[in-house]
């Protein structure tokens, strides 16, 4: 049995599309319009230490670096009008990536996805 979820680009695309479709009604209801596109880039560094109470289990630690890029578009009016107000649309997107920096890379620490065959 495998506990770590494998990354699948198809799942990411479907999840992103679903998120955009379900959020569109929230964007249309927002009365404050953003005047410019917004980009945000963040770097995060984390060390997670697992200290198990069971002496038979090895304590593990994981050091990782993550990069995230967020995009938020300005709102655009559409030709559709409801209650004498145009419907506006916009899009939000994000891309995130993380890499393990720990020297003990052959251990699945449950923080990042791990492939036992390639040990990465």
N, CA, C and O atoms as CSV, one atom per row, in Angstrom:
chain,resi,resn,atom,element,x,y,z
A,1,UNK,N,N,0.847,-1.165,0.000
A,1,UNK,CA,C,0.000,0.000,0.000
A,1,UNK,C,C,0.900,1.237,0.000
A,1,UNK,O,O,1.892,1.301,0.726
A,2,UNK,N,N,0.535,2.211,-0.824
A,2,UNK,CA,C,1.341,3.415,-0.925
A,2,UNK,C,C,0.604,4.579,-0.277
A,2,UNK,O,O,-0.560,4.837,-0.585
A,3,UNK,N,N,1.290,5.279,0.621
A,3,UNK,CA,C,0.659,6.368,1.362
A,3,UNK,C,C,0.899,7.731,0.730
A,3,UNK,O,O,0.183,8.685,1.035
A,4,UNK,N,N,1.889,7.839,-0.140
A,4,UNK,CA,C,2.247,9.125,-0.720
A,4,UNK,C,C,1.518,9.291,-2.044
A,4,UNK,O,O,1.558,8.403,-2.895
A,5,UNK,N,N,0.860,10.417,-2.217
A,5,UNK,CA,C,0.132,10.705,-3.449
A,5,UNK,C,C,1.123,11.030,-4.560
A,5,UNK,O,O,2.024,11.847,-4.371
A,6,UNK,N,N,0.961,10.399,-5.704
A,6,UNK,CA,C,1.831,10.684,-6.844
A,6,UNK,C,C,1.287,11.883,-7.611
A,6,UNK,O,O,0.081,12.000,-7.829
A,7,UNK,N,N,2.181,12.762,-8.013
A,7,UNK,CA,C,1.804,13.953,-8.763
A,7,UNK,C,C,1.436,13.561,-10.184
A,7,UNK,O,O,2.197,12.868,-10.859
A,8,UNK,N,N,0.276,14.000,-10.636
A,8,UNK,CA,C,-0.168,13.746,-12.001
A,8,UNK,C,C,-0.592,15.078,-12.609
A,8,UNK,O,O,-1.510,15.719,-12.097
A,9,UNK,N,N,0.069,15.517,-13.711
A,9,UNK,CA,C,-0.285,16.797,-14.328
A,9,UNK,C,C,-1.753,16.872,-14.742
A,9,UNK,O,O,-2.353,17.946,-14.687
A,10,UNK,N,N,-2.336,15.752,-15.152
A,10,UNK,CA,C,-3.741,15.745,-15.559
A,10,UNK,C,C,-4.632,16.118,-14.378
A,10,UNK,O,O,-5.575,16.894,-14.532
A,11,UNK,N,N,-4.339,15.568,-13.204
A,11,UNK,CA,C,-5.122,15.899,-12.009
A,11,UNK,C,C,-5.002,17.377,-11.665
A,11,UNK,O,O,-5.974,18.001,-11.240
A,12,UNK,N,N,-3.798,17.943,-11.852
A,12,UNK,CA,C,-3.592,19.356,-11.570
A,12,UNK,C,C,-4.438,20.210,-12.500
A,12,UNK,O,O,-5.067,21.173,-12.061
A,13,UNK,N,N,-4.459,19.863,-13.785
A,13,UNK,CA,C,-5.244,20.632,-14.752
A,13,UNK,C,C,-6.731,20.549,-14.442
A,13,UNK,O,O,-7.437,21.554,-14.516
A,14,UNK,N,N,-7.206,19.371,-14.101
A,14,UNK,CA,C,-8.627,19.196,-13.786
A,14,UNK,C,C,-8.987,19.963,-12.515
A,14,UNK,O,O,-10.030,20.615,-12.458
A,15,UNK,N,N,-8.133,19.889,-11.503
A,15,UNK,CA,C,-8.383,20.605,-10.255
A,15,UNK,C,C,-8.385,22.113,-10.482
A,15,UNK,O,O,-9.233,22.822,-9.941
A,16,UNK,N,N,-7.440,22.604,-11.277
A,16,UNK,CA,C,-7.372,24.034,-11.572
A,16,UNK,C,C,-8.615,24.492,-12.312
A,16,UNK,O,O,-9.202,25.519,-11.971
A,17,UNK,N,N,-9.019,23.733,-13.327
A,17,UNK,CA,C,-10.209,24.082,-14.094
A,17,UNK,C,C,-11.444,24.073,-13.202
A,17,UNK,O,O,-12.269,24.983,-13.278
A,18,UNK,N,N,-11.577,23.061,-12.364
A,18,UNK,CA,C,-12.716,22.977,-11.452
A,18,UNK,C,C,-12.730,24.173,-10.497
A,18,UNK,O,O,-13.783,24.752,-10.231
A,19,UNK,N,N,-11.560,24.532,-9.991
A,19,UNK,CA,C,-11.471,25.678,-9.088
A,19,UNK,C,C,-11.859,26.978,-9.769
A,19,UNK,O,O,-12.526,27.822,-9.170
A,20,UNK,N,N,-11.442,27.142,-11.027
A,20,UNK,CA,C,-11.814,28.350,-11.757
A,20,UNK,C,C,-13.314,28.413,-12.003
A,20,UNK,O,O,-13.925,29.473,-11.871
A,21,UNK,N,N,-13.906,27.280,-12.358
A,21,UNK,CA,C,-15.337,27.267,-12.651
A,21,UNK,C,C,-16.174,27.508,-11.404
A,21,UNK,O,O,-17.170,28.230,-11.456
A,22,UNK,N,N,-15.783,26.918,-10.292
A,22,UNK,CA,C,-16.580,27.089,-9.073
A,22,UNK,C,C,-16.376,28.463,-8.451
A,22,UNK,O,O,-17.245,28.943,-7.723
A,23,UNK,N,N,-15.253,29.099,-8.722
A,23,UNK,CA,C,-14.985,30.409,-8.138
A,23,UNK,C,C,-15.556,31.552,-8.961
A,23,UNK,O,O,-15.630,32.678,-8.469
A,24,UNK,N,N,-15.961,31.297,-10.195
A,24,UNK,CA,C,-16.408,32.382,-11.062
A,24,UNK,C,C,-17.622,33.107,-10.497
A,24,UNK,O,O,-17.753,34.317,-10.680
A,25,UNK,N,N,-18.502,32.399,-9.824
A,25,UNK,CA,C,-19.671,33.064,-9.247
A,25,UNK,C,C,-19.260,34.007,-8.118
A,25,UNK,O,O,-19.900,35.038,-7.909
A,26,UNK,N,N,-18.205,33.664,-7.396
A,26,UNK,CA,C,-17.724,34.551,-6.340
A,26,UNK,C,C,-17.101,35.810,-6.924
A,26,UNK,O,O,-17.284,36.907,-6.397
A,27,UNK,N,N,-16.367,35.642,-8.012
A,27,UNK,CA,C,-15.750,36.798,-8.647
A,27,UNK,C,C,-16.813,37.734,-9.198
A,27,UNK,O,O,-16.672,38.954,-9.105
A,28,UNK,N,N,-17.873,37.178,-9.771
A,28,UNK,CA,C,-18.919,38.006,-10.361
A,28,UNK,C,C,-19.645,38.814,-9.292
A,28,UNK,O,O,-20.141,39.905,-9.574
A,29,UNK,N,N,-19.714,38.299,-8.082
A,29,UNK,CA,C,-20.429,38.995,-7.012
A,29,UNK,C,C,-19.583,40.083,-6.360
A,29,UNK,O,O,-20.112,40.929,-5.639
A,30,UNK,N,N,-18.280,40.070,-6.606
A,30,UNK,CA,C,-17.392,41.048,-5.986
A,30,UNK,C,C,-17.577,42.412,-6.647
A,30,UNK,O,O,-17.495,42.524,-7.870
A,31,UNK,N,N,-17.825,43.445,-5.848
A,31,UNK,CA,C,-18.062,44.772,-6.409
A,31,UNK,C,C,-16.779,45.575,-6.554
A,31,UNK,O,O,-16.753,46.537,-7.321
A,32,UNK,N,N,-15.715,45.216,-5.847
A,32,UNK,CA,C,-14.450,45.926,-5.985
A,32,UNK,C,C,-13.654,45.281,-7.103
A,32,UNK,O,O,-13.386,44.080,-7.080
A,33,UNK,N,N,-13.281,46.092,-8.082
A,33,UNK,CA,C,-12.555,45.554,-9.226
A,33,UNK,C,C,-11.075,45.888,-9.108
A,33,UNK,O,O,-10.692,46.999,-8.742
A,34,UNK,N,N,-10.271,44.908,-9.424
A,34,UNK,CA,C,-8.829,45.093,-9.406
A,34,UNK,C,C,-8.432,45.799,-10.694
A,34,UNK,O,O,-8.877,45.399,-11.769
A,35,UNK,N,N,-7.605,46.839,-10.616
A,35,UNK,CA,C,-7.267,47.626,-11.795
A,35,UNK,C,C,-6.045,47.098,-12.537
A,35,UNK,O,O,-5.840,47.459,-13.696
A,36,UNK,N,N,-5.233,46.265,-11.914
A,36,UNK,CA,C,-4.024,45.749,-12.561
A,36,UNK,C,C,-3.862,44.266,-12.278
A,36,UNK,O,O,-4.366,43.742,-11.285
A,37,UNK,N,N,-3.138,43.599,-13.188
A,37,UNK,CA,C,-2.764,42.211,-12.930
A,37,UNK,C,C,-1.757,42.198,-11.779
A,37,UNK,O,O,-0.955,43.121,-11.635
A,38,UNK,N,N,-1.805,41.151,-10.969
A,38,UNK,CA,C,-0.922,41.070,-9.804
A,38,UNK,C,C,-0.137,39.758,-9.850
A,38,UNK,O,O,-0.718,38.682,-9.992
A,39,UNK,N,N,1.181,39.858,-9.729
A,39,UNK,CA,C,2.065,38.693,-9.657
A,39,UNK,C,C,2.728,38.687,-8.290
A,39,UNK,O,O,3.107,39.741,-7.780
A,40,UNK,N,N,2.871,37.510,-7.693
A,40,UNK,CA,C,3.555,37.400,-6.397
A,40,UNK,C,C,4.414,36.134,-6.414
A,40,UNK,O,O,3.929,35.048,-6.732
A,41,UNK,N,N,5.692,36.286,-6.071
A,41,UNK,CA,C,6.625,35.165,-6.021
A,41,UNK,C,C,7.116,35.018,-4.586
A,41,UNK,O,O,7.570,35.990,-3.981
A,42,UNK,N,N,7.026,33.803,-4.037
A,42,UNK,CA,C,7.481,33.577,-2.667
A,42,UNK,C,C,8.404,32.367,-2.608
A,42,UNK,O,O,8.251,31.406,-3.363
A,43,UNK,N,N,9.352,32.438,-1.706
A,43,UNK,CA,C,10.237,31.315,-1.401
A,43,UNK,C,C,10.039,30.956,0.063
A,43,UNK,O,O,10.009,31.831,0.928
A,44,UNK,N,N,9.905,29.673,0.333
A,44,UNK,CA,C,9.746,29.219,1.722
A,44,UNK,C,C,10.725,28.083,1.979
A,44,UNK,O,O,10.920,27.203,1.141
A,45,UNK,N,N,11.328,28.124,3.147
A,45,UNK,CA,C,12.270,27.108,3.559
A,45,UNK,C,C,11.729,26.503,4.845
A,45,UNK,O,O,11.341,27.229,5.761
A,46,UNK,N,N,11.703,25.171,4.917
A,46,UNK,CA,C,11.116,24.533,6.098
A,46,UNK,C,C,11.956,23.346,6.545
A,46,UNK,O,O,12.503,22.606,5.727
A,47,UNK,N,N,12.044,23.182,7.847
A,47,UNK,CA,C,12.627,21.984,8.434
A,47,UNK,C,C,11.568,21.375,9.341
A,47,UNK,O,O,11.072,22.028,10.260
A,48,UNK,N,N,11.233,20.136,9.079
A,48,UNK,CA,C,10.228,19.433,9.877
A,48,UNK,C,C,10.909,18.254,10.541
A,48,UNK,O,O,11.474,17.395,9.864
A,49,UNK,N,N,10.858,18.207,11.866
A,49,UNK,CA,C,11.492,17.148,12.640
A,49,UNK,C,C,10.406,16.235,13.195
A,49,UNK,O,O,9.468,16.693,13.847
A,50,UNK,N,N,10.542,14.956,12.932
A,50,UNK,CA,C,9.580,13.971,13.444
A,50,UNK,C,C,10.243,13.207,14.585
A,50,UNK,O,O,11.192,12.454,14.365
A,51,UNK,N,N,9.751,13.400,15.783
A,51,UNK,CA,C,10.282,12.748,16.974
A,51,UNK,C,C,9.246,11.734,17.449
A,51,UNK,O,O,8.273,12.086,18.116
A,52,UNK,N,N,9.472,10.466,17.094
A,52,UNK,CA,C,8.509,9.416,17.418
A,52,UNK,C,C,8.713,8.915,18.845
A,52,UNK,O,O,9.844,8.789,19.313
A,53,UNK,N,N,7.602,8.631,19.533
A,53,UNK,CA,C,7.663,8.084,20.893
A,53,UNK,C,C,8.091,6.623,20.898
A,53,UNK,O,O,8.662,6.147,21.880
A,54,UNK,N,N,7.822,5.914,19.820
A,54,UNK,CA,C,8.168,4.502,19.706
A,54,UNK,C,C,9.671,4.380,19.428
A,54,UNK,O,O,10.156,4.897,18.421
A,55,UNK,N,N,10.408,3.705,20.310
A,55,UNK,CA,C,11.862,3.568,20.151
A,55,UNK,C,C,12.244,2.744,18.931
A,55,UNK,O,O,13.366,2.862,18.437
A,56,UNK,N,N,11.338,1.917,18.439
A,56,UNK,CA,C,11.638,1.090,17.272
A,56,UNK,C,C,11.655,1.913,15.980
A,56,UNK,O,O,12.226,1.473,14.981
A,57,UNK,N,N,11.047,3.084,15.985
A,57,UNK,CA,C,11.002,3.932,14.796
A,57,UNK,C,C,12.115,4.967,14.840
A,57,UNK,O,O,12.389,5.566,15.880
A,58,UNK,N,N,12.746,5.163,13.696
A,58,UNK,CA,C,13.825,6.140,13.592
A,58,UNK,C,C,13.232,7.553,13.503
A,58,UNK,O,O,12.309,7.795,12.725
A,59,UNK,N,N,13.767,8.476,14.301
A,59,UNK,CA,C,13.350,9.871,14.191
A,59,UNK,C,C,13.823,10.405,12.842
A,59,UNK,O,O,14.961,10.163,12.440
A,60,UNK,N,N,12.960,11.122,12.153
A,60,UNK,CA,C,13.315,11.650,10.838
A,60,UNK,C,C,13.132,13.152,10.814
A,60,UNK,O,O,12.316,13.716,11.544
A,61,UNK,N,N,13.904,13.775,9.967
A,61,UNK,CA,C,13.781,15.210,9.753
A,61,UNK,C,C,13.844,15.489,8.266
A,61,UNK,O,O,14.474,14.743,7.516
A,62,UNK,N,N,13.205,16.539,7.844
A,62,UNK,CA,C,13.179,16.879,6.436
A,62,UNK,C,C,13.388,18.374,6.276
A,62,UNK,O,O,12.708,19.185,6.906
A,63,UNK,N,N,14.330,18.721,5.430
A,63,UNK,CA,C,14.596,20.109,5.122
A,63,UNK,C,C,14.227,20.310,3.667
A,63,UNK,O,O,14.701,19.568,2.806
A,64,UNK,N,N,13.398,21.287,3.372
A,64,UNK,CA,C,12.954,21.483,1.991
A,64,UNK,C,C,12.851,22.966,1.655
A,64,UNK,O,O,12.734,23.822,2.532
A,65,UNK,N,N,12.900,23.236,0.360
A,65,UNK,CA,C,12.780,24.594,-0.172
A,65,UNK,C,C,11.627,24.593,-1.162
A,65,UNK,O,O,11.536,23.706,-2.011
A,66,UNK,N,N,10.750,25.577,-1.060
A,66,UNK,CA,C,9.597,25.669,-1.959
A,66,UNK,C,C,9.581,27.028,-2.638
A,66,UNK,O,O,9.984,28.036,-2.058
A,67,UNK,N,N,9.107,27.036,-3.882
A,67,UNK,CA,C,8.908,28.267,-4.639
A,67,UNK,C,C,7.460,28.290,-5.112
A,67,UNK,O,O,6.932,27.283,-5.583
A,68,UNK,N,N,6.833,29.443,-4.981
A,68,UNK,CA,C,5.438,29.592,-5.398
A,68,UNK,C,C,5.301,30.860,-6.222
A,68,UNK,O,O,5.887,31.893,-5.900
A,69,UNK,N,N,4.517,30.766,-7.289
A,69,UNK,CA,C,4.212,31.917,-8.131
A,69,UNK,C,C,2.700,32.035,-8.210
A,69,UNK,O,O,2.015,31.087,-8.595
A,70,UNK,N,N,2.180,33.205,-7.843
A,70,UNK,CA,C,0.738,33.445,-7.841
A,70,UNK,C,C,0.413,34.550,-8.836
A,70,UNK,O,O,1.139,35.539,-8.942
A,71,UNK,N,N,-0.688,34.372,-9.566
A,71,UNK,CA,C,-1.149,35.373,-10.526
A,71,UNK,C,C,-2.620,35.671,-10.263
A,71,UNK,O,O,-3.428,34.763,-10.073
A,72,UNK,N,N,-2.946,36.938,-10.254
A,72,UNK,CA,C,-4.341,37.368,-10.097
A,72,UNK,C,C,-4.597,38.423,-11.165
A,72,UNK,O,O,-3.951,39.471,-11.179
A,73,UNK,N,N,-5.543,38.142,-12.060
A,73,UNK,CA,C,-5.802,39.074,-13.154
A,73,UNK,C,C,-6.767,40.163,-12.726
A,73,UNK,O,O,-7.517,40.021,-11.760
A,74,UNK,N,N,-6.722,41.253,-13.475
A,74,UNK,CA,C,-7.710,42.293,-13.214
A,74,UNK,C,C,-9.061,41.810,-13.725
A,74,UNK,O,O,-9.137,40.902,-14.552
A,75,UNK,N,N,-10.101,42.416,-13.233
A,75,UNK,CA,C,-11.453,42.026,-13.619
A,75,UNK,C,C,-11.821,42.700,-14.939
A,75,UNK,O,O,-11.531,43.878,-15.150
A,76,UNK,N,N,-12.463,41.939,-15.820
A,76,UNK,CA,C,-12.877,42.445,-17.126
A,76,UNK,C,C,-14.392,42.390,-17.234
A,76,UNK,O,O,-15.015,41.396,-16.858
A,77,UNK,N,N,-14.984,43.468,-17.751
A,77,UNK,CA,C,-16.427,43.487,-17.975
A,77,UNK,C,C,-16.772,42.606,-19.168
A,77,UNK,O,O,-16.012,42.529,-20.133
A,78,UNK,N,N,-17.912,41.949,-19.097
A,78,UNK,CA,C,-18.430,41.149,-20.210
A,78,UNK,C,C,-19.663,41.850,-20.764
A,78,UNK,O,O,-20.210,42.743,-20.117
A,79,UNK,N,N,-20.108,41.453,-21.961
A,79,UNK,CA,C,-21.322,42.066,-22.511
A,79,UNK,C,C,-22.598,41.636,-21.776
A,79,UNK,O,O,-23.665,42.197,-22.028
A,80,UNK,N,N,-22.509,40.671,-20.890
A,80,UNK,CA,C,-23.681,40.192,-20.165
A,80,UNK,C,C,-24.016,41.143,-19.020
A,80,UNK,O,O,-23.132,41.576,-18.281
A,81,UNK,N,N,-25.294,41.461,-18.883
A,81,UNK,CA,C,-25.727,42.393,-17.844
A,81,UNK,C,C,-26.814,41.744,-17.003
A,81,UNK,O,O,-27.778,41.189,-17.528
A,82,UNK,N,N,-26.642,41.823,-15.692
A,82,UNK,CA,C,-27.643,41.334,-14.745
A,82,UNK,C,C,-27.890,42.451,-13.740
A,82,UNK,O,O,-26.946,42.999,-13.170
A,83,UNK,N,N,-29.162,42.789,-13.523
A,83,UNK,CA,C,-29.562,43.851,-12.591
A,83,UNK,C,C,-28.861,45.165,-12.926
A,83,UNK,O,O,-28.377,45.863,-12.036
A,84,UNK,N,N,-28.811,45.492,-14.200
A,84,UNK,CA,C,-28.214,46.733,-14.713
A,84,UNK,C,C,-26.727,46.871,-14.399
A,84,UNK,O,O,-26.197,47.982,-14.387
A,85,UNK,N,N,-26.053,45.753,-14.147
A,85,UNK,CA,C,-24.611,45.773,-13.910
A,85,UNK,C,C,-23.958,44.716,-14.792
A,85,UNK,O,O,-24.479,43.608,-14.913
A,86,UNK,N,N,-22.817,45.047,-15.413
A,86,UNK,CA,C,-22.145,44.036,-16.245
A,86,UNK,C,C,-21.510,42.949,-15.376
A,86,UNK,O,O,-21.035,43.212,-14.272
A,87,UNK,N,N,-21.516,41.750,-15.893
A,87,UNK,CA,C,-20.834,40.641,-15.219
A,87,UNK,C,C,-19.348,40.778,-15.508
A,87,UNK,O,O,-18.953,40.972,-16.658
A,88,UNK,N,N,-18.535,40.682,-14.490
A,88,UNK,CA,C,-17.088,40.769,-14.663
A,88,UNK,C,C,-16.456,39.410,-14.404
A,88,UNK,O,O,-16.932,38.627,-13.583
A,89,UNK,N,N,-15.375,39.151,-15.124
A,89,UNK,CA,C,-14.654,37.889,-14.943
A,89,UNK,C,C,-13.174,38.182,-14.720
A,89,UNK,O,O,-12.660,39.225,-15.123
A,90,UNK,N,N,-12.522,37.257,-14.084
A,90,UNK,CA,C,-11.091,37.338,-13.840
A,90,UNK,C,C,-10.555,35.939,-13.618
A,90,UNK,O,O,-11.325,34.984,-13.513
A,91,UNK,N,N,-9.252,35.814,-13.546
A,91,UNK,CA,C,-8.653,34.492,-13.358
A,91,UNK,C,C,-7.537,34.573,-12.322
A,91,UNK,O,O,-6.786,35.547,-12.268
A,92,UNK,N,N,-7.447,33.542,-11.513
A,92,UNK,CA,C,-6.349,33.382,-10.563
A,92,UNK,C,C,-5.636,32.083,-10.908
A,92,UNK,O,O,-6.273,31.097,-11.279
A,93,UNK,N,N,-4.325,32.084,-10.786
A,93,UNK,CA,C,-3.556,30.872,-11.058
A,93,UNK,C,C,-2.366,30.827,-10.105
A,93,UNK,O,O,-1.903,31.859,-9.619
A,94,UNK,N,N,-1.886,29.625,-9.848
A,94,UNK,CA,C,-0.694,29.482,-9.016
A,94,UNK,C,C,0.088,28.252,-9.452
A,94,UNK,O,O,-0.477,27.265,-9.925
A,95,UNK,N,N,1.398,28.338,-9.279
A,95,UNK,CA,C,2.307,27.228,-9.559
A,95,UNK,C,C,3.199,27.091,-8.338
A,95,UNK,O,O,3.746,28.075,-7.840
A,96,UNK,N,N,3.340,25.862,-7.864
A,96,UNK,CA,C,4.173,25.631,-6.688
A,96,UNK,C,C,5.093,24.439,-6.943
A,96,UNK,O,O,4.705,23.465,-7.588
A,97,UNK,N,N,6.318,24.535,-6.425
A,97,UNK,CA,C,7.281,23.450,-6.571
A,97,UNK,C,C,8.129,23.395,-5.306
A,97,UNK,O,O,8.470,24.429,-4.731
A,98,UNK,N,N,8.464,22.188,-4.880
A,98,UNK,CA,C,9.306,22.019,-3.692
A,98,UNK,C,C,10.372,20.979,-3.979
A,98,UNK,O,O,10.156,20.043,-4.750
A,99,UNK,N,N,11.519,21.153,-3.353
A,99,UNK,CA,C,12.622,20.206,-3.498
A,99,UNK,C,C,13.175,19.913,-2.105
A,99,UNK,O,O,13.252,20.791,-1.246
A,100,UNK,N,N,13.554,18.662,-1.910
A,100,UNK,CA,C,14.124,18.242,-0.627
A,100,UNK,C,C,15.604,18.602,-0.600
A,100,UNK,O,O,16.339,18.284,-1.535
A,101,UNK,N,N,16.037,19.253,0.451
A,101,UNK,CA,C,17.437,19.642,0.606
A,101,UNK,C,C,18.190,18.731,1.568
A,101,UNK,O,O,19.416,18.807,1.647
A,102,UNK,N,N,17.492,17.879,2.292
A,102,UNK,CA,C,18.114,16.995,3.275
A,102,UNK,C,C,19.092,16.047,2.597
A,102,UNK,O,O,18.879,15.631,1.458
A,103,UNK,N,N,20.165,15.708,3.303
A,103,UNK,CA,C,21.139,14.769,2.749
A,103,UNK,C,C,20.605,13.344,2.762
A,103,UNK,O,O,21.068,12.506,1.988
A,104,UNK,N,N,19.640,13.057,3.624
A,104,UNK,CA,C,19.067,11.715,3.737
A,104,UNK,C,C,17.890,11.580,2.761
A,104,UNK,O,O,16.735,11.496,3.177
A,105,UNK,N,N,18.204,11.562,1.454
A,105,UNK,CA,C,17.163,11.610,0.429
A,105,UNK,C,C,16.520,10.263,0.140
A,105,UNK,O,O,15.535,10.211,-0.597
A,106,UNK,N,N,17.031,9.191,0.686
A,106,UNK,CA,C,16.485,7.869,0.359
A,106,UNK,C,C,15.406,7.420,1.347
A,106,UNK,O,O,15.002,6.257,1.331
A,107,UNK,N,N,14.940,8.323,2.198
A,107,UNK,CA,C,13.925,7.981,3.189
A,107,UNK,C,C,12.637,8.735,2.869
A,107,UNK,O,O,12.653,9.948,2.664
A,108,UNK,N,N,11.525,8.007,2.830
A,108,UNK,CA,C,10.225,8.646,2.640
A,108,UNK,C,C,9.805,9.268,3.967
A,108,UNK,O,O,9.515,8.548,4.923
A,109,UNK,N,N,9.769,10.589,4.035
A,109,UNK,CA,C,9.460,11.267,5.298
A,109,UNK,C,C,8.020,11.765,5.365
A,109,UNK,O,O,7.651,12.411,6.346
A,110,UNK,N,N,7.217,11.494,4.385
A,110,UNK,CA,C,5.799,11.866,4.262
A,110,UNK,C,C,5.572,13.368,4.147
A,110,UNK,O,O,4.424,13.808,4.194
A,111,UNK,N,N,6.617,14.165,4.000
A,111,UNK,CA,C,6.444,15.599,3.798
A,111,UNK,C,C,6.316,15.903,2.311
A,111,UNK,O,O,5.412,16.628,1.895
A,112,UNK,N,N,7.221,15.348,1.514
A,112,UNK,CA,C,7.182,15.507,0.061
A,112,UNK,C,C,6.925,14.146,-0.580
A,112,UNK,O,O,7.247,13.116,0.011
A,113,UNK,N,N,6.348,14.131,-1.784
A,113,UNK,CA,C,6.156,12.848,-2.474
A,113,UNK,C,C,7.496,12.139,-2.656
A,113,UNK,O,O,8.525,12.782,-2.864
A,114,UNK,N,N,7.474,10.814,-2.577
A,114,UNK,CA,C,8.705,10.024,-2.636
A,114,UNK,C,C,8.471,8.793,-3.495
A,114,UNK,O,O,7.484,8.080,-3.311
A,115,UNK,N,N,9.379,8.541,-4.433
A,115,UNK,CA,C,9.305,7.375,-5.297
A,115,UNK,C,C,10.361,6.375,-4.834
A,115,UNK,O,O,11.556,6.665,-4.901
A,116,UNK,N,N,9.937,5.204,-4.366
A,116,UNK,CA,C,10.874,4.206,-3.841
A,116,UNK,C,C,11.798,3.658,-4.922
A,116,UNK,O,O,12.929,3.272,-4.629
A,117,UNK,N,N,11.328,3.620,-6.176
A,117,UNK,CA,C,12.145,3.063,-7.256
A,117,UNK,C,C,13.295,3.989,-7.635
A,117,UNK,O,O,14.427,3.533,-7.797
A,118,UNK,N,N,13.023,5.270,-7.777
A,118,UNK,CA,C,14.076,6.209,-8.164
A,118,UNK,C,C,14.715,6.895,-6.959
A,118,UNK,O,O,15.713,7.601,-7.106
A,119,UNK,N,N,14.155,6.695,-5.785
A,119,UNK,CA,C,14.612,7.309,-4.535
A,119,UNK,C,C,14.733,8.826,-4.669
A,119,UNK,O,O,15.726,9.435,-4.271
A,120,UNK,N,N,13.696,9.403,-5.237
A,120,UNK,CA,C,13.674,10.868,-5.374
A,120,UNK,C,C,12.289,11.385,-5.086
A,120,UNK,O,O,12.056,12.592,-5.146
